[in-house]
Amino acid sequence: MLCRNCGKGFCYGCGKPLYNHKSEQCIRDEELKSVRQADVVKQIQKEVMAPGVRNYLCPSCHQQNPKMGNNNHIFCWACQVHYCALCRKVVRKSSEHYGPRRCKQHTVDPEIPPAKEGW
């Protein structure tokens, strides 16, 4: 699968760059062989754009990534960068970014209102 932003290939199953798979087998390799690339793209879009899912643009490649639960630490599956959902800065070490006087690593997001029908 190719990233829309940078054009690099990556594995949908595990998120690793494709060149990492030359010497090792992906856990989901056999499963993914049976799925067409267009179907995989549609599935990603469906998961990322699902109602109730908050997405945050990666500060590095601008790919949308979902926030998992209350954790503000986000991993970009496209460019492999870790970043903060609150300040959108790249996070190199969690212990240096999150803390009492810094960004909180876990926060509850406000509810996302349901989409109005007819729009």
C-alpha positions as CSV (number, residue, x, y, z in Angstrom):
1,M,0.0,0.0,0.0
2,L,1.2,3.5,-0.8
3,C,0.9,6.6,1.4
4,R,-1.1,9.4,-0.3
5,N,1.2,12.1,1.0
6,C,4.8,10.8,0.6
7,G,4.3,7.9,-1.8
8,K,6.2,5.4,0.3
9,G,5.0,1.8,0.6
10,F,3.9,0.4,3.9
11,C,2.2,-2.7,5.1
12,Y,-1.5,-2.2,6.1
13,G,-1.3,-5.2,8.4
14,C,1.4,-3.9,10.7
15,G,2.3,-0.4,9.5
16,K,5.9,-1.2,8.8
17,P,7.7,0.2,5.7
18,L,7.6,-2.4,3.0
19,Y,11.4,-2.7,2.9
20,N,11.3,-4.2,6.4
21,H,9.4,-7.2,5.0
22,K,12.1,-8.4,2.6
23,S,13.7,-10.6,5.2
24,E,10.7,-11.4,7.4
25,Q,7.1,-12.4,7.1
26,C,4.3,-10.1,8.1
27,I,1.8,-11.7,10.5
28,R,-1.0,-10.8,8.3
29,D,0.8,-11.3,4.9
30,E,-1.4,-14.3,3.8
31,E,-4.6,-12.5,4.8
32,L,-3.6,-9.3,2.9
33,K,-2.7,-11.1,-0.3
34,S,-6.3,-12.0,-0.8
35,V,-7.5,-8.4,-0.4
36,R,-7.3,-6.0,-3.3
37,Q,-5.5,-2.7,-2.7
38,A,-8.6,-0.6,-3.4
39,D,-10.5,-2.6,-0.8
40,V,-7.8,-1.9,1.8
41,V,-7.9,1.8,1.1
42,K,-11.6,1.9,1.5
43,Q,-11.3,0.0,4.8
44,I,-8.8,2.5,6.2
45,Q,-10.9,5.4,5.1
46,K,-14.0,3.8,6.7
47,E,-12.1,3.2,10.0
48,V,-10.6,6.7,10.1
49,M,-13.8,8.5,9.1
50,A,-16.1,6.4,11.3
51,P,-18.5,8.4,13.4
52,G,-17.1,9.0,16.9
53,V,-13.5,8.6,15.8
54,R,-11.3,11.7,16.4
55,N,-8.5,12.1,13.8
56,Y,-5.4,14.2,14.2
57,L,-3.1,15.3,11.3
58,C,0.4,14.2,11.6
59,P,2.8,17.2,12.0
60,S,5.3,15.4,9.7
61,C,3.3,14.0,6.8
62,H,-0.2,15.4,7.4
63,Q,-1.8,11.9,7.3
64,Q,-4.9,11.5,9.5
65,N,-4.5,9.2,12.4
66,P,-7.2,8.2,15.0
67,K,-6.7,8.9,18.7
68,M,-7.0,5.6,20.6
69,G,-9.1,5.9,23.7
70,N,-8.0,8.7,26.0
71,N,-4.3,8.4,25.1
72,N,-2.9,11.7,23.5
73,H,0.2,9.9,22.3
74,I,-0.5,9.1,18.6
75,F,1.6,7.0,16.2
76,C,1.5,7.9,12.5
77,W,1.1,4.6,10.5
78,A,2.3,6.4,7.3
79,C,5.6,8.0,8.4
80,Q,6.3,6.2,11.7
81,V,6.4,9.5,13.7
82,H,5.0,9.7,17.3
83,Y,3.2,13.0,18.2
84,C,0.9,14.6,20.7
85,A,-2.8,15.1,20.0
86,L,-2.9,18.2,22.2
87,C,-0.1,20.3,20.9
88,R,0.6,18.4,17.6
89,K,4.4,18.3,18.3
90,V,6.6,15.4,17.5
91,V,7.3,13.3,20.6
92,R,10.7,11.7,20.8
93,K,10.5,10.6,24.4
94,S,7.2,10.4,26.2
95,S,8.8,11.1,29.6
96,E,10.2,14.4,28.2
97,H,6.9,15.5,26.7
98,Y,4.1,14.5,29.0
99,G,4.0,15.5,32.7
100,P,2.4,17.7,35.4
101,R,3.6,20.9,33.8
102,R,3.5,19.7,30.2
103,C,0.8,18.1,28.0
104,K,-1.3,15.4,29.7
105,Q,-0.8,12.0,28.2
106,H,-4.4,10.9,28.9
107,T,-7.5,13.2,28.6
108,V,-11.1,12.5,27.9
109,D,-12.3,14.1,24.7
110,P,-15.7,15.8,24.6
111,E,-18.4,13.8,22.9
112,I,-18.6,14.2,19.2
113,P,-22.2,15.2,18.2
114,P,-23.9,12.7,15.9
115,A,-24.1,13.7,12.2
116,K,-27.3,15.4,11.2
117,E,-29.3,13.5,8.6
118,G,-29.9,15.2,5.3
119,W,-26.5,17.0,5.2
